Amino acid sequence: MSDLIVRFVVGGLVVSVFSFISDLFKPKTFAGLFGAAPSIALATLGLTVVKQGREYAAIEARSMIVGAIALMVYAATVSYLLLRFKFSALPVTLIMLLLWLSVASGLWFVMTA
Protein backbone atom coordinates (compact mmCIF):
# COMPACT_ATOMS: atom_id res chain seq x y z
CA MET A 1 0.00 0.00 0.00
CA SER A 2 2.82 2.40 0.81
CA ASP A 3 4.29 1.77 -2.65
CA LEU A 4 1.05 2.98 -4.23
CA ILE A 5 1.05 6.11 -2.09
CA VAL A 6 4.67 6.86 -3.00
CA ARG A 7 3.89 6.35 -6.71
CA PHE A 8 0.88 8.63 -6.43
CA VAL A 9 2.76 11.40 -4.66
CA VAL A 10 5.97 11.20 -6.71
CA GLY A 11 4.08 10.79 -9.98
CA GLY A 12 1.78 13.71 -9.17
CA LEU A 13 4.65 15.98 -8.22
CA VAL A 14 6.71 15.13 -11.28
CA VAL A 15 3.69 15.49 -13.59
CA SER A 16 2.98 18.90 -12.06
CA VAL A 17 6.58 20.06 -12.52
CA PHE A 18 6.72 18.90 -16.14
CA SER A 19 3.33 20.46 -16.87
CA PHE A 20 4.48 23.75 -15.37
CA ILE A 21 7.66 23.69 -17.46
CA SER A 22 5.74 22.81 -20.63
CA ASP A 23 3.32 25.68 -20.05
CA LEU A 24 6.24 28.05 -20.40
CA PHE A 25 6.81 26.98 -24.00
CA LYS A 26 4.72 27.12 -27.16
CA PRO A 27 2.52 25.50 -28.48
CA LYS A 28 0.39 24.90 -25.43
CA THR A 29 -0.99 21.67 -26.91
CA PHE A 30 2.24 19.89 -25.96
CA ALA A 31 1.67 20.61 -22.26
CA GLY A 32 -0.30 17.43 -21.58
CA LEU A 33 1.95 15.21 -23.66
CA PHE A 34 5.12 16.65 -22.18
CA GLY A 35 3.65 16.51 -18.70
CA ALA A 36 2.52 12.89 -18.73
CA ALA A 37 4.97 10.54 -20.41
CA PRO A 38 8.38 11.74 -19.16
CA SER A 39 7.19 12.31 -15.63
CA ILE A 40 5.61 8.89 -15.26
CA ALA A 41 8.73 7.27 -16.69
CA LEU A 42 10.97 9.17 -14.27
CA ALA A 43 8.79 8.32 -11.29
CA THR A 44 8.76 4.66 -12.28
CA LEU A 45 12.53 4.59 -12.76
CA GLY A 46 13.09 6.29 -9.41
CA LEU A 47 10.97 3.75 -7.60
CA THR A 48 12.63 0.91 -9.52
CA VAL A 49 16.08 2.08 -8.43
CA VAL A 50 14.98 2.16 -4.80
CA LYS A 51 13.23 -1.23 -4.84
CA GLN A 52 15.18 -3.27 -7.42
CA GLY A 53 18.56 -1.57 -7.77
CA ARG A 54 20.41 0.30 -10.49
CA GLU A 55 21.04 -2.66 -12.79
CA TYR A 56 17.37 -3.56 -13.01
CA ALA A 57 16.44 0.11 -13.52
CA ALA A 58 18.97 0.33 -16.37
CA ILE A 59 17.24 -2.56 -18.12
CA GLU A 60 13.87 -0.86 -17.60
CA ALA A 61 15.25 2.42 -18.98
CA ARG A 62 16.53 0.64 -22.09
CA SER A 63 13.11 -0.93 -22.52
CA MET A 64 11.49 2.51 -22.37
CA ILE A 65 13.89 3.87 -24.98
CA VAL A 66 13.29 0.93 -27.32
CA GLY A 67 9.53 1.29 -26.90
CA ALA A 68 9.70 5.03 -27.59
CA ILE A 69 11.71 4.55 -30.78
CA ALA A 70 9.29 1.86 -31.96
CA LEU A 71 6.37 4.16 -31.14
CA MET A 72 7.94 6.96 -33.18
CA VAL A 73 8.31 4.63 -36.18
CA TYR A 74 4.73 3.43 -35.70
CA ALA A 75 3.30 6.96 -35.44
CA ALA A 76 5.24 8.23 -38.45
CA THR A 77 4.15 5.28 -40.57
CA VAL A 78 0.50 5.50 -39.53
CA SER A 79 0.48 9.25 -40.17
CA TYR A 80 2.02 8.80 -43.60
CA LEU A 81 -0.42 6.07 -44.63
CA LEU A 82 -3.47 7.94 -43.37
CA LEU A 83 -2.52 11.28 -44.90
CA ARG A 84 -1.07 10.02 -48.18
CA PHE A 85 -3.46 7.24 -49.10
CA LYS A 86 -6.60 8.20 -47.12
CA PHE A 87 -7.02 4.69 -45.71
CA SER A 88 -9.45 4.00 -42.88
CA ALA A 89 -7.84 4.64 -39.51
CA LEU A 90 -8.87 1.49 -37.64
CA PRO A 91 -7.34 -1.10 -39.99
CA VAL A 92 -4.15 0.92 -40.48
CA THR A 93 -3.56 1.43 -36.77
CA LEU A 94 -4.28 -2.19 -35.94
CA ILE A 95 -2.10 -3.62 -38.72
CA MET A 96 0.74 -1.22 -37.94
CA LEU A 97 0.83 -2.53 -34.36
CA LEU A 98 2.70 -5.44 -35.93
CA LEU A 99 5.26 -2.90 -37.17
CA TRP A 100 5.62 -1.52 -33.65
CA LEU A 101 6.08 -4.99 -32.23
CA SER A 102 8.63 -5.87 -34.92
CA VAL A 103 10.67 -2.70 -34.42
CA ALA A 104 10.60 -3.00 -30.62
CA SER A 105 11.54 -6.68 -30.71
CA GLY A 106 14.28 -6.11 -33.26
CA LEU A 107 15.81 -3.23 -31.34
CA TRP A 108 15.65 -5.18 -28.07
CA PHE A 109 17.36 -8.13 -29.72
CA VAL A 110 20.11 -5.88 -31.11
CA MET A 111 20.62 -4.16 -27.74
CA THR A 112 20.82 -7.37 -25.74
CA ALA A 113 22.92 -9.39 -28.19
Summary of the structure (lengths in Angstrom):
residues: 113
radius of gyration: 17.2
end to end distance: 37.5
largest distance: 50.5
contacts: 280
relative contact order: 0.08
helix: 89%
strand: 0%
